[in-house]
Amino acid sequence: MVTVEDVKNNPVIDSFIRKGNEYLGVMGFTEHGYRHLNLVSAIAYNILLGLGYPQRNAELAAIAGYLHDIGNVISRNEHGISGANLCFSILMDMGVPPDEVAVIISAIANHEESHGQPVNDVAAALIVADKSDVHRTRVRNPDFVTFDIHDRVNYAVEHAFLKVDSTRRVITMELSIDISICPVMEYFEIFLTRMVLCRRAANFLHCNFELIINGSKLL
């Protein structure tokens, strides 16, 4: 069976990921390279495994997590859809069974907050994992004076952790934000739709979703 390590070692995938992240950097977007993809992959895997889903489902979530932003090599716009289309032929050529390809590409196509839906457990885990990666290490703009709101919000986050409580069926996102850089309301200004999608994804996994910022429960 194809594993996430096999996917990471595929030269076509590696090239598309590197170039896509490079193109986003030219446009001023935050980091979407190896750091982000490896983290999302690991978190998605741990979500499903922690909630008692089959190990293979968790592995598919890890694969989807690593591949979810590959569509940026084509365009930032609708990158989930273009990424799913790219991955179809690559995964089929790698010998991934069609049913598993269907699960992976549906998750990739549904991870964006503009139109994403938790259509299966892999998609739900990917959504939560992707949206939980908010941190100052993702900011590539070296000039604080020219930060846009996305740069400020990410740079203000000093600590981010996703906790899965399988007994209580609760998924909790814990953030520590430097409010001298970004007020909490500014976080919600750009991330409210993401948090709503996370709650929907958690519900699909038969969990409640909680958001804790600076020790205060906000969702």
C-alpha positions in Angstrom: 0.0 0.0 0.0 1.2 3.5 -0.8 2.2 5.5 2.3 2.7 9.2 3.0 6.4 8.5 2.8 6.0 7.2 -0.8 4.1 10.4 -1.6 6.9 12.6 -0.1 9.5 10.8 -2.2 7.6 11.3 -5.5 9.8 13.7 -7.6 6.8 15.2 -9.4 4.9 15.9 -6.2 8.1 17.4 -4.6 8.6 19.7 -7.6 5.0 20.9 -7.6 5.1 21.6 -3.9 8.3 23.5 -4.1 7.3 25.6 -7.0 3.8 26.3 -5.7 5.3 27.6 -2.4 7.7 29.7 -4.4 4.9 31.2 -6.4 2.9 32.1 -3.3 6.0 33.8 -1.9 6.2 36.0 -4.9 2.6 37.0 -4.3 3.3 37.7 -0.6 1.4 34.8 0.9 2.5 33.0 4.1 4.5 29.8 3.9 2.8 26.8 2.3 5.9 24.5 1.9 7.4 21.5 3.7 6.9 22.9 7.2 3.1 23.5 6.8 2.5 20.3 4.8 4.3 18.0 7.2 2.6 19.5 10.2 -0.9 19.3 8.6 -0.2 15.8 7.5 0.8 14.7 11.0 -2.1 16.5 12.7 -4.7 15.0 10.3 -3.2 11.5 10.9 -3.3 12.0 14.7 -6.9 13.3 14.7 -8.3 10.2 13.1 -6.0 7.8 15.0 -6.8 9.5 18.2 -10.5 9.2 17.6 -10.4 5.5 16.9 -10.6 5.5 13.1 -8.8 2.7 11.2 -5.1 3.2 10.7 -5.4 3.2 6.9 -7.9 6.1 7.1 -5.4 8.0 9.2 -2.7 7.2 6.6 -5.0 8.6 3.8 -5.5 11.7 6.0 -1.7 12.1 6.2 -1.4 11.8 2.4 -4.2 14.3 1.8 -2.6 16.6 4.4 0.7 16.5 2.6 -0.9 17.1 -0.8 -3.7 19.6 0.0 -1.9 22.7 -1.2 -0.2 21.2 -4.4 -2.7 23.1 -6.6 -0.9 26.4 -5.7 1.5 25.4 -8.5 -1.3 26.3 -10.9 -3.0 29.2 -9.1 -4.0 30.3 -5.6 -7.5 30.6 -6.8 -9.5 27.4 -6.5 -6.2 25.6 -5.6 -8.2 22.8 -3.8 -10.0 21.9 -7.1 -6.9 22.1 -9.2 -4.9 20.2 -6.7 -7.4 17.4 -6.6 -7.2 17.1 -10.4 -3.4 17.1 -10.3 -3.3 14.4 -7.7 -5.7 12.1 -9.5 -3.4 11.0 -12.2 -0.3 11.1 -10.0 -1.8 8.8 -7.4 -3.3 6.5 -9.9 0.1 6.2 -11.5 1.6 5.3 -8.1 -0.8 2.4 -7.8 -3.2 3.9 -5.2 -6.6 2.0 -5.4 -9.3 4.1 -7.0 -11.5 4.1 -3.9 -8.6 5.6 -1.9 -7.8 8.1 -4.6 -11.4 9.2 -4.5 -11.2 9.8 -0.7 -7.9 11.7 -1.0 -8.9 14.0 -3.9 -12.3 14.8 -2.3 -10.5 15.9 0.9 -8.1 18.1 -1.1 -10.9 19.6 -3.1 -12.9 20.4 0.1 -10.3 22.0 2.4 -10.9 25.6 1.4 -13.2 27.6 3.7 -14.9 29.3 0.7 -16.7 26.1 -0.4 -15.2 23.2 1.6 -17.3 20.5 3.1 -16.4 17.5 5.4 -17.6 14.9 2.9 -15.7 12.1 4.7 -13.6 11.5 7.7 -10.4 12.3 5.9 -11.7 15.6 4.6 -12.9 16.5 8.1 -9.5 15.7 9.6 -7.7 17.7 6.9 -9.9 20.7 7.4 -9.3 20.9 11.1 -5.5 20.2 10.7 -5.0 22.8 8.0 -6.9 25.6 9.8 -5.1 24.9 13.1 -1.7 25.9 11.6 -1.6 29.6 12.5 1.8 30.7 13.7 4.4 33.5 13.3 6.9 31.1 11.6 4.6 31.1 8.5 5.1 34.8 7.9 7.6 35.5 5.1 7.4 39.2 4.8 10.5 40.6 6.6 9.1 44.2 6.9 6.7 44.5 9.9 5.6 47.9 8.7 4.1 46.5 5.5 2.3 43.5 7.2 -1.2 42.9 5.9 -3.9 41.5 8.3 -2.9 37.9 7.5 0.7 38.6 8.3 -0.3 40.4 11.6 -2.6 37.6 12.7 -0.1 34.8 12.0 2.8 36.8 13.5 0.8 37.5 16.6 0.3 33.8 17.3 3.1 32.7 19.6 1.7 29.2 20.4 -0.8 27.0 18.7 -1.8 23.5 19.7 -4.6 21.1 18.7 -5.9 18.7 21.3 -8.1 15.7 20.7 -10.1 14.3 23.6 -11.4 11.0 22.4 -13.3 10.3 25.7 -15.2 13.5 25.7 -15.2 13.7 21.8 -13.9 17.2 21.9 -11.4 18.8 19.5 -9.8 21.9 21.0 -7.7 24.6 19.3 -5.5 26.5 21.8 -3.8 29.7 20.7 -1.6 32.2 22.5 -1.9 35.6 20.8 0.2 38.7 21.4 -2.6 41.3 21.5 -0.2 44.2 21.1 0.3 42.9 17.5 -3.2 41.7 16.8 -6.4 42.1 18.8 -8.4 39.0 19.2 -11.2 40.6 17.1 -8.8 40.9 14.2 -8.2 37.2 14.4 -12.0 36.6 14.0 -12.2 39.2 11.2 -10.3 36.9 8.8 -10.7 33.5 10.5 -14.3 33.3 11.5 -15.3 31.3 8.4 -12.4 28.9 9.1 -13.6 28.3 12.6 -17.2 27.7 11.5 -15.8 25.1 9.0 -13.7 23.5 11.7 -16.8 23.2 13.9 -18.7 21.5 11.0 -15.7 19.2 10.4 -15.5 18.3 14.1 -19.2 17.6 14.2 -18.8 15.2 11.2 -16.3 13.3 13.3 -18.9 13.2 16.1 -17.0 15.8 18.2 -17.5 19.2 19.5 -15.1 22.0 18.5 -13.6 24.4 21.0 -11.4 27.5 20.5 -9.4 28.8 23.4 -7.4 32.0 22.9 -5.1 33.3 25.7 -6.9 31.0 28.2 -10.4 32.1 27.4 -12.9 29.8 25.7 -14.4 31.7 22.7 -16.2 28.8 20.9 
